[in-house]
Amino acid sequence: MKDIDPYKTLEVNNRASSVVIKAAYQALIKQFHPDHGGSEAKAKEINAAYEILSDPTKRKKYDRESQDKTGTIIGNYRVLESIAEGGFGSTYKGEHIITKDPVCIKHCSMVSAAHDAILIQETKSIWDLRHYALPVMRDLQRLDDGSLALVMSYIPGYTLEKIVEKAGRIEPETTAWITERILNGLLYLHHHGVIHGDIKPQNVIIQPSTHSVVLVDFGLAMVKPGSSAKSIGYTPVFASPEQIKGKVLLPASDYYSVGMLMVYALNGGKRMDKKQVPAAVPDPMVDFIAKLTKEDILSRPQGDLFDDFVKVRRDSFGRTRSGMSNIPGFNS
């Protein structure tokens, strides 16, 4: 029983809904039940398969263990190791078979077929965009089982979440150069009509030695959203009020998330509910955060904030392009 493939046993696709799985089970158990002249061994196998697939937790565990792509080939890329697990599936580090250049592979395995649109939207949102703060989209592959795998540039470094977990509170000047680079990336994104929609510590990769910052995961991004467009999801705490309400996103929606990200960094991930920062944070930065995190979207700053924040840095630290302090424990 341990080696059964529950999907094959119930004769369903591994992306079948719970309704389809139940219907398949009912039909098969009726056909193979010993009381109807069927095989007892087959009936036990069908029951065991249904026990796995009818329980969301057991199904997720089975999918994760059985669909691990480590060591497999996807298009022109070899999957090397797992990076992260998520509700959509798994993210891996891979390499191009010929050049051996590293890539990041996002496999959409643990969701229904309806979620394909999210991965396709993520791919299309920045397919032709090139900026130091963005990953490069390289390919979108349809696998034999019908699932999708997105191949993009591999971004080495540490997420802001990992840095805060290890270092605790991030110094104001360090938070300043991280924020400036995020705003520069958003300036480019917004100019091309893209709203990121999911700026949070897990989606900000920092390369401390080069003082570089990259925004990743465009699964909730919106491209030139119209008045009827609705947010397809959000991350609590970092999402703007309008996003939580499912309304159309604007550049100021991303700015709200940046403000909350600054609160997160300056507080070491604590006191997020009060939007407060330590007393050592310079007043210009405190005022800037307060403006970004206003509840009313029309009360937040509009348009390009990059140049505005350059002035905030100067007023806070007496400089803009120098004095980029290192992050303790992450200098290399």
C-alpha beads as a LAMMPS data file, in Angstrom:
LAMMPS data file: protein, C-alpha beads

332 atoms
331 bonds

1 atom types
1 bond types

-500.0 500.0 xlo xhi
-500.0 500.0 ylo yhi
-500.0 500.0 zlo zhi

Masses

1 110.0

Atoms # bond

1 1 1 0.000 0.000 0.000
2 1 1 2.898 2.346 0.674
3 1 1 3.866 2.430 -2.988
4 1 1 0.453 3.177 -4.448
5 1 1 -0.079 6.237 -6.598
6 1 1 -3.450 7.488 -5.322
7 1 1 -4.103 9.492 -8.485
8 1 1 -3.605 6.492 -10.747
9 1 1 -5.617 4.313 -8.390
10 1 1 -8.602 6.688 -8.555
11 1 1 -7.977 7.317 -12.268
12 1 1 -7.813 11.101 -11.861
13 1 1 -5.343 13.837 -12.761
14 1 1 -3.107 15.089 -9.969
15 1 1 -4.796 18.484 -10.304
16 1 1 -8.313 17.141 -9.918
17 1 1 -10.668 18.978 -7.586
18 1 1 -12.042 17.382 -4.422
19 1 1 -15.434 17.005 -6.137
20 1 1 -13.920 15.003 -9.013
21 1 1 -11.891 12.870 -6.609
22 1 1 -14.968 12.012 -4.559
23 1 1 -16.980 11.127 -7.656
24 1 1 -14.183 8.895 -8.952
25 1 1 -13.893 7.155 -5.597
26 1 1 -17.624 6.496 -5.363
27 1 1 -17.738 5.054 -8.863
28 1 1 -14.688 2.826 -8.406
29 1 1 -15.534 1.525 -4.947
30 1 1 -18.979 0.598 -6.220
31 1 1 -17.429 -1.278 -9.120
32 1 1 -14.754 -3.135 -7.141
33 1 1 -16.440 -3.639 -3.769
34 1 1 -16.337 -7.328 -2.716
35 1 1 -20.089 -7.259 -2.092
36 1 1 -20.521 -6.623 -5.814
37 1 1 -18.161 -9.365 -6.876
38 1 1 -15.084 -7.155 -6.906
39 1 1 -11.602 -7.649 -5.497
40 1 1 -11.042 -7.048 -1.796
41 1 1 -7.412 -6.073 -2.443
42 1 1 -8.485 -3.555 -5.099
43 1 1 -11.128 -2.093 -2.798
44 1 1 -8.533 -1.642 -0.047
45 1 1 -6.246 0.141 -2.506
46 1 1 -9.073 2.452 -3.594
47 1 1 -9.947 3.243 0.029
48 1 1 -6.299 3.932 0.860
49 1 1 -5.992 6.252 -2.131
50 1 1 -9.132 8.140 -1.187
51 1 1 -7.948 8.483 2.407
52 1 1 -4.910 10.382 1.117
53 1 1 -6.582 12.546 -1.511
54 1 1 -9.697 13.439 0.490
55 1 1 -7.628 14.891 3.326
56 1 1 -6.047 18.248 2.297
57 1 1 -3.124 17.825 4.701
58 1 1 -2.325 14.269 3.606
59 1 1 -2.749 15.187 -0.060
60 1 1 -0.395 18.159 0.278
61 1 1 2.210 15.982 2.001
62 1 1 1.928 13.306 -0.684
63 1 1 2.184 15.874 -3.479
64 1 1 5.228 17.482 -1.916
65 1 1 7.048 14.173 -1.494
66 1 1 6.062 12.658 -4.825
67 1 1 6.476 15.754 -6.980
68 1 1 9.945 16.752 -5.844
69 1 1 11.734 17.761 -9.050
70 1 1 15.275 17.630 -7.671
71 1 1 17.557 15.956 -10.217
72 1 1 15.043 16.124 -13.068
73 1 1 15.264 18.007 -16.369
74 1 1 12.773 20.758 -17.239
75 1 1 13.298 21.981 -20.777
76 1 1 16.948 23.058 -21.038
77 1 1 17.384 23.195 -17.280
78 1 1 18.424 20.733 -14.587
79 1 1 16.820 21.033 -11.156
80 1 1 19.540 21.027 -8.475
81 1 1 18.015 21.690 -5.068
82 1 1 14.929 22.967 -3.292
83 1 1 14.897 26.600 -2.166
84 1 1 11.428 27.019 -0.698
85 1 1 7.980 25.464 -0.376
86 1 1 4.783 27.448 -0.833
87 1 1 1.068 27.163 -1.418
88 1 1 1.640 27.060 -5.180
89 1 1 4.290 24.331 -5.095
90 1 1 8.079 24.525 -4.888
91 1 1 10.919 26.821 -5.862
92 1 1 14.251 25.296 -6.883
93 1 1 17.746 26.309 -7.802
94 1 1 18.695 24.898 -11.193
95 1 1 21.202 25.290 -13.988
96 1 1 21.222 25.498 -17.768
97 1 1 22.254 22.097 -19.115
98 1 1 24.842 23.510 -21.519
99 1 1 26.129 26.766 -19.985
100 1 1 25.750 25.636 -16.344
101 1 1 24.511 29.139 -15.480
102 1 1 22.277 29.138 -12.384
103 1 1 18.525 29.716 -12.642
104 1 1 15.543 29.779 -10.327
105 1 1 12.684 27.405 -11.197
106 1 1 9.216 27.942 -9.750
107 1 1 7.106 24.789 -10.167
108 1 1 3.352 25.293 -9.833
109 1 1 2.458 21.784 -8.646
110 1 1 0.253 22.000 -5.573
111 1 1 -2.662 24.037 -6.897
112 1 1 -5.603 23.568 -9.233
113 1 1 -5.421 24.254 -12.949
114 1 1 -7.251 27.534 -12.334
115 1 1 -4.123 28.902 -10.652
116 1 1 -2.139 28.579 -13.876
117 1 1 -3.327 32.089 -14.679
118 1 1 -1.435 33.452 -11.676
119 1 1 1.896 31.988 -12.812
120 1 1 1.275 33.104 -16.391
121 1 1 0.462 36.599 -15.126
122 1 1 3.675 36.608 -13.094
123 1 1 5.638 35.645 -16.200
124 1 1 4.024 38.253 -18.431
125 1 1 4.210 41.072 -15.892
126 1 1 7.969 41.586 -16.268
127 1 1 8.874 39.430 -19.280
128 1 1 10.425 42.303 -21.256
129 1 1 11.569 44.421 -18.306
130 1 1 15.269 44.725 -17.411
131 1 1 16.378 46.397 -14.194
132 1 1 18.897 45.549 -11.483
133 1 1 16.079 45.273 -8.941
134 1 1 14.131 42.676 -10.958
135 1 1 14.724 39.029 -11.884
136 1 1 14.863 38.159 -15.592
137 1 1 12.130 35.851 -16.906
138 1 1 13.722 33.163 -19.100
139 1 1 11.094 30.514 -19.876
140 1 1 7.695 29.070 -19.003
141 1 1 7.406 25.301 -19.467
142 1 1 4.343 23.047 -19.514
143 1 1 5.309 19.710 -17.937
144 1 1 3.957 16.282 -18.869
145 1 1 1.509 16.305 -15.959
146 1 1 0.043 19.602 -17.135
147 1 1 1.679 21.726 -14.453
148 1 1 3.706 24.848 -15.199
149 1 1 7.304 25.696 -14.342
150 1 1 8.602 29.253 -14.533
151 1 1 12.332 29.661 -15.157
152 1 1 13.960 32.951 -14.155
153 1 1 17.351 34.308 -13.215
154 1 1 18.769 33.048 -9.941
155 1 1 19.264 35.847 -7.418
156 1 1 21.838 34.999 -4.727
157 1 1 21.556 36.734 -1.391
158 1 1 19.311 36.792 1.652
159 1 1 15.673 37.739 2.033
160 1 1 14.987 40.660 4.336
161 1 1 13.084 38.187 6.489
162 1 1 16.204 36.025 6.984
163 1 1 18.364 39.064 7.708
164 1 1 15.967 40.369 10.360
165 1 1 15.665 36.891 11.904
166 1 1 19.451 36.798 12.369
167 1 1 20.397 40.441 12.896
168 1 1 17.285 41.799 14.599
169 1 1 16.692 45.517 14.174
170 1 1 18.207 47.015 11.034
171 1 1 19.992 50.342 11.544
172 1 1 18.214 53.408 10.092
173 1 1 20.944 54.160 7.529
174 1 1 20.993 50.556 6.344
175 1 1 17.200 50.591 6.111
176 1 1 17.566 53.804 4.109
177 1 1 19.755 52.354 1.345
178 1 1 17.578 49.248 1.147
179 1 1 14.471 51.447 0.823
180 1 1 16.091 53.665 -1.801
181 1 1 16.852 50.689 -4.027
182 1 1 13.324 49.321 -3.638
183 1 1 11.892 52.703 -4.627
184 1 1 14.193 52.849 -7.641
185 1 1 12.906 49.461 -8.764
186 1 1 9.312 50.570 -8.222
187 1 1 9.966 53.746 -10.210
188 1 1 10.876 51.539 -13.179
189 1 1 8.003 49.100 -12.600
190 1 1 5.359 51.785 -12.212
191 1 1 6.639 53.603 -15.303
192 1 1 5.835 50.413 -17.251
193 1 1 2.390 50.086 -15.679
194 1 1 3.225 47.240 -13.290
195 1 1 2.088 47.203 -9.655
196 1 1 4.042 44.603 -7.677
197 1 1 1.234 43.899 -5.226
198 1 1 3.175 41.748 -2.748
199 1 1 6.100 43.670 -1.287
200 1 1 7.031 41.885 1.935
201 1 1 10.218 40.690 3.714
202 1 1 10.175 37.302 1.934
203 1 1 10.085 38.999 -1.483
204 1 1 13.019 41.358 -0.993
205 1 1 16.435 39.784 -1.653
206 1 1 19.448 41.713 -0.386
207 1 1 23.055 41.277 -1.482
208 1 1 24.935 42.955 1.402
209 1 1 28.419 42.922 -0.126
210 1 1 27.301 44.906 -3.190
211 1 1 24.465 46.796 -1.489
212 1 1 22.009 45.482 -4.079
213 1 1 18.311 44.790 -3.621
214 1 1 16.030 42.699 -5.851
215 1 1 12.229 42.420 -5.760
216 1 1 10.939 38.910 -6.490
217 1 1 7.637 37.001 -6.730
218 1 1 5.270 38.817 -9.077
219 1 1 2.421 36.349 -8.557
220 1 1 0.096 39.114 -7.349
221 1 1 1.327 41.777 -9.774
222 1 1 -1.114 43.758 -11.877
223 1 1 -0.255 45.238 -15.283
224 1 1 -1.955 48.518 -16.140
225 1 1 -4.978 47.696 -13.948
226 1 1 -8.231 49.348 -15.004
227 1 1 -10.951 50.678 -12.732
228 1 1 -12.690 47.287 -12.730
229 1 1 -9.553 45.309 -11.845
230 1 1 -9.523 43.597 -8.462
231 1 1 -6.690 42.413 -6.275
232 1 1 -6.316 38.611 -6.465
233 1 1 -4.736 38.214 -3.042
234 1 1 -2.655 39.862 -0.368
235 1 1 -0.268 39.348 2.535
236 1 1 -1.616 40.559 5.893
237 1 1 0.249 43.409 7.634
238 1 1 2.076 44.491 4.463
239 1 1 -0.943 44.827 2.163
240 1 1 -2.576 48.229 1.765
241 1 1 -6.154 48.754 3.025
242 1 1 -7.489 48.947 -0.538
243 1 1 -5.792 45.666 -1.449
244 1 1 -7.334 43.907 1.545
245 1 1 -10.732 45.151 0.341
246 1 1 -10.076 43.663 -3.103
247 1 1 -9.986 47.029 -4.863
248 1 1 -7.838 48.109 -7.797
249 1 1 -4.174 48.690 -6.972
250 1 1 -2.271 51.895 -7.648
251 1 1 1.430 52.797 -7.227
252 1 1 0.511 54.183 -3.794
253 1 1 -0.551 50.631 -2.841
254 1 1 3.043 49.474 -3.274
255 1 1 4.231 52.529 -1.332
256 1 1 2.101 51.512 1.642
257 1 1 3.835 48.118 1.619
258 1 1 7.240 49.826 1.460
259 1 1 6.333 51.878 4.516
260 1 1 5.357 48.744 6.434
261 1 1 8.560 47.069 5.246
262 1 1 10.562 49.961 6.759
263 1 1 8.680 49.554 10.049
264 1 1 9.470 45.823 9.952
265 1 1 13.198 46.377 9.339
266 1 1 13.638 49.167 11.880
267 1 1 11.808 47.198 14.591
268 1 1 13.345 43.833 13.869
269 1 1 9.947 42.462 12.853
270 1 1 8.136 43.623 16.007
271 1 1 5.470 46.241 16.829
272 1 1 4.033 46.074 13.321
273 1 1 0.473 46.762 14.471
274 1 1 1.262 50.223 15.829
275 1 1 3.428 51.356 12.876
276 1 1 5.924 52.743 15.379
277 1 1 9.713 52.882 15.002
278 1 1 12.550 53.249 17.549
279 1 1 13.348 56.705 18.898
280 1 1 16.765 56.618 17.200
281 1 1 15.190 56.822 13.731
282 1 1 15.702 60.344 12.277
283 1 1 12.572 62.506 12.079
284 1 1 12.646 62.807 8.244
285 1 1 12.435 58.991 7.970
286 1 1 9.689 58.816 10.591
287 1 1 7.671 61.426 8.686
288 1 1 8.253 59.603 5.388
289 1 1 6.981 56.315 6.840
290 1 1 3.920 58.031 8.296
291 1 1 3.039 59.456 4.874
292 1 1 3.419 56.072 3.146
293 1 1 1.257 54.194 5.622
294 1 1 -1.800 56.431 5.688
295 1 1 -5.038 54.449 5.468
296 1 1 -6.513 56.631 2.720
297 1 1 -4.751 55.982 -0.578
298 1 1 -5.338 59.557 -1.757
299 1 1 -3.579 60.874 1.345
300 1 1 -0.374 59.011 0.496
301 1 1 2.354 60.458 -1.739
302 1 1 1.623 60.004 -5.439
303 1 1 3.997 59.551 -8.357
304 1 1 7.772 59.075 -8.136
305 1 1 9.111 58.833 -4.578
306 1 1 12.710 57.988 -5.428
307 1 1 13.908 61.590 -5.604
308 1 1 11.866 62.446 -2.517
309 1 1 13.632 59.744 -0.537
310 1 1 17.055 60.900 -1.703
311 1 1 16.249 64.149 0.113
312 1 1 15.073 62.178 3.166
313 1 1 18.431 60.388 3.269
314 1 1 20.314 63.643 2.984
315 1 1 18.262 65.307 5.706
316 1 1 18.578 62.244 7.956
317 1 1 22.269 61.429 7.570
318 1 1 23.850 64.373 5.781
319 1 1 24.632 62.290 2.681
320 1 1 22.911 60.298 -0.051
321 1 1 25.382 58.146 -2.009
322 1 1 27.984 57.326 0.635
323 1 1 28.161 55.825 4.082
324 1 1 26.163 52.719 3.194
325 1 1 26.621 50.814 6.429
326 1 1 27.025 47.061 6.467
327 1 1 24.642 44.568 8.036
328 1 1 26.272 42.735 10.972
329 1 1 26.853 39.122 10.032
330 1 1 25.983 39.706 6.359
331 1 1 28.964 41.623 4.967
332 1 1 30.053 39.041 2.435

Bonds

1 1 1 2
2 1 2 3
3 1 3 4
4 1 4 5
5 1 5 6
6 1 6 7
7 1 7 8
8 1 8 9
9 1 9 10
10 1 10 11
11 1 11 12
12 1 12 13
13 1 13 14
14 1 14 15
15 1 15 16
16 1 16 17
17 1 17 18
18 1 18 19
19 1 19 20
20 1 20 21
21 1 21 22
22 1 22 23
23 1 23 24
24 1 24 25
25 1 25 26
26 1 26 27
27 1 27 28
28 1 28 29
29 1 29 30
30 1 30 31
31 1 31 32
32 1 32 33
33 1 33 34
34 1 34 35
35 1 35 36
36 1 36 37
37 1 37 38
38 1 38 39
39 1 39 40
40 1 40 41
41 1 41 42
42 1 42 43
43 1 43 44
44 1 44 45
45 1 45 46
46 1 46 47
47 1 47 48
48 1 48 49
49 1 49 50
50 1 50 51
51 1 51 52
52 1 52 53
53 1 53 54
54 1 54 55
55 1 55 56
56 1 56 57
57 1 57 58
58 1 58 59
59 1 59 60
60 1 60 61
61 1 61 62
62 1 62 63
63 1 63 64
64 1 64 65
65 1 65 66
66 1 66 67
67 1 67 68
68 1 68 69
69 1 69 70
70 1 70 71
71 1 71 72
72 1 72 73
73 1 73 74
74 1 74 75
75 1 75 76
76 1 76 77
77 1 77 78
78 1 78 79
79 1 79 80
80 1 80 81
81 1 81 82
82 1 82 83
83 1 83 84
84 1 84 85
85 1 85 86
86 1 86 87
87 1 87 88
88 1 88 89
89 1 89 90
90 1 90 91
91 1 91 92
92 1 92 93
93 1 93 94
94 1 94 95
95 1 95 96
96 1 96 97
97 1 97 98
98 1 98 99
99 1 99 100
100 1 100 101
101 1 101 102
102 1 102 103
103 1 103 104
104 1 104 105
105 1 105 106
106 1 106 107
107 1 107 108
108 1 108 109
109 1 109 110
110 1 110 111
111 1 111 112
112 1 112 113
113 1 113 114
114 1 114 115
115 1 115 116
116 1 116 117
117 1 117 118
118 1 118 119
119 1 119 120
120 1 120 121
121 1 121 122
122 1 122 123
123 1 123 124
124 1 124 125
125 1 125 126
126 1 126 127
127 1 127 128
128 1 128 129
129 1 129 130
130 1 130 131
131 1 131 132
132 1 132 133
133 1 133 134
134 1 134 135
135 1 135 136
136 1 136 137
137 1 137 138
138 1 138 139
139 1 139 140
140 1 140 141
141 1 141 142
142 1 142 143
143 1 143 144
144 1 144 145
145 1 145 146
146 1 146 147
147 1 147 148
148 1 148 149
149 1 149 150
150 1 150 151
151 1 151 152
152 1 152 153
153 1 153 154
154 1 154 155
155 1 155 156
156 1 156 157
157 1 157 158
158 1 158 159
159 1 159 160
160 1 160 161
161 1 161 162
162 1 162 163
163 1 163 164
164 1 164 165
165 1 165 166
166 1 166 167
167 1 167 168
168 1 168 169
169 1 169 170
170 1 170 171
171 1 171 172
172 1 172 173
173 1 173 174
174 1 174 175
175 1 175 176
176 1 176 177
177 1 177 178
178 1 178 179
179 1 179 180
180 1 180 181
181 1 181 182
182 1 182 183
183 1 183 184
184 1 184 185
185 1 185 186
186 1 186 187
187 1 187 188
188 1 188 189
189 1 189 190
190 1 190 191
191 1 191 192
192 1 192 193
193 1 193 194
194 1 194 195
195 1 195 196
196 1 196 197
197 1 197 198
198 1 198 199
199 1 199 200
200 1 200 201
201 1 201 202
202 1 202 203
203 1 203 204
204 1 204 205
205 1 205 206
206 1 206 207
207 1 207 208
208 1 208 209
209 1 209 210
210 1 210 211
211 1 211 212
212 1 212 213
213 1 213 214
214 1 214 215
215 1 215 216
216 1 216 217
217 1 217 218
218 1 218 219
219 1 219 220
220 1 220 221
221 1 221 222
222 1 222 223
223 1 223 224
224 1 224 225
225 1 225 226
226 1 226 227
227 1 227 228
228 1 228 229
229 1 229 230
230 1 230 231
231 1 231 232
232 1 232 233
233 1 233 234
234 1 234 235
235 1 235 236
236 1 236 237
237 1 237 238
238 1 238 239
239 1 239 240
240 1 240 241
241 1 241 242
242 1 242 243
243 1 243 244
244 1 244 245
245 1 245 246
246 1 246 247
247 1 247 248
248 1 248 249
249 1 249 250
250 1 250 251
251 1 251 252
252 1 252 253
253 1 253 254
254 1 254 255
255 1 255 256
256 1 256 257
257 1 257 258
258 1 258 259
259 1 259 260
260 1 260 261
261 1 261 262
262 1 262 263
263 1 263 264
264 1 264 265
265 1 265 266
266 1 266 267
267 1 267 268
268 1 268 269
269 1 269 270
270 1 270 271
271 1 271 272
272 1 272 273
273 1 273 274
274 1 274 275
275 1 275 276
276 1 276 277
277 1 277 278
278 1 278 279
279 1 279 280
280 1 280 281
281 1 281 282
282 1 282 283
283 1 283 284
284 1 284 285
285 1 285 286
286 1 286 287
287 1 287 288
288 1 288 289
289 1 289 290
290 1 290 291
291 1 291 292
292 1 292 293
293 1 293 294
294 1 294 295
295 1 295 296
296 1 296 297
297 1 297 298
298 1 298 299
299 1 299 300
300 1 300 301
301 1 301 302
302 1 302 303
303 1 303 304
304 1 304 305
305 1 305 306
306 1 306 307
307 1 307 308
308 1 308 309
309 1 309 310
310 1 310 311
311 1 311 312
312 1 312 313
313 1 313 314
314 1 314 315
315 1 315 316
316 1 316 317
317 1 317 318
318 1 318 319
319 1 319 320
320 1 320 321
321 1 321 322
322 1 322 323
323 1 323 324
324 1 324 325
325 1 325 326
326 1 326 327
327 1 327 328
328 1 328 329
329 1 329 330
330 1 330 331
331 1 331 332
